[in-house]
Amino acid sequence: MKKMPKPRTIAANPDAWSAESKQSVAFEHRLTKEYADIGYRCWRCGRPSIFTAEEQRCAYEVKKAYIAQTRILCAACWRESNDIAAQLEACEKRWKQSKKRTEA
């Protein structure tokens, strides 16, 4: 039986969290001292993925995502989701512009 590698960890800096995250129990009681790699299966494709400790630090401390946010999509499905959202936004923009022309 193959032994799973120990998850990588990095120190957490809760003082860098968003204002909303600073309202959480995790902040108030300083429950998060470090981030550790978290394994999950992609909700869309089912492939195993890892929300790395570094990705967590970036999400919570740099991008200011809420501390309880977790990953459900692998990187490939996330990119595809963003591409689809961008295409939809472009279609909506074109539709609004054509609608303005027909109303004039």
N, C-alpha and C positions, 0 to 999 in steps of 0.2 A: 504494500500500500504506500503510495507516494505521500510524503509529508508536505503539508502546505507551508509556504514560506511565511515567516512572521511579518505582519503588516508594517510598512514603514510609517514612522511618526515624525511630526515636526511640532515644535512649540506653538501654542496658540497665544494670540494677543487680543483678548476680549475687549480691551480698551479701543481697538480699531474697528469694532463691529458697528453696524448701523445703529441709529437712535432706536429704531424699533427692536432690534436684537438686544439692546441694553435694557429693555423693559422685561426681558425674559427671566425665568427662574435660573436658567443656565448662567446668565451673567450675574445676577444678584448673589447667587451662592458660589460663584466661580467654579462651576462643575466642569467646564471645558478647559483643561490645562494643555492638551495637545490634540492634534488632528491625527487620525490613523486611517490608512487605506481602508475603504469600505467596498466589499464585493457585492454585486447585485446582478440580476438578469435584466436585460433590456426589455421593457414593456412591449415594444413593437416587434422586434425580431427574435427575442429570446436568447440572444448571445450573452455569455458571461462578460461582465465589464467591471472596472474598478473606478471608484470615485477616489482619486488619490489624495493623500494628505495635502500635497501642494495645491491641487485644484480646489480643495476645501478652503485653504488659507486664502487663495485668490478670490474665491466666490464670496466669502464672509468678510474678509478684511479689506480687500481692494474694491471689489464690485459692490460691496455692502448688501449682499443678499441676506434675507432673513435666516437666522441660525438654524431653524428647523427645516429649511429647504433640503431636499434630498434629490438624487438623480434617479430618473426612471428610464432614460433613453441613453443608449451607447453613443459614442462620438459620431459614428456614421449616420445613425438615425436622427440625431440632433441637427447635424448639418443639413440633412434632407428636409427636416421640418422647417428649418430657417429658410432654406431655398424656396420651399412651397409658400411660406408666409410672405416672402419678398415678391414672389410672382403674383400672389393674390393682391398685395398692396399696389403693385404696378397696374394690374387690371382695374382695380377700383379707381385709381387715379385717372386712367384713360377713360373709364366710364363717366366719371364726374366731369371731366373736360368735355367729352362729347355731349353730355347732357346740357351743359352750359351753352354750347353752340346751338343746340336745337331749340333751347328756350329763348334765345335772343332773336 
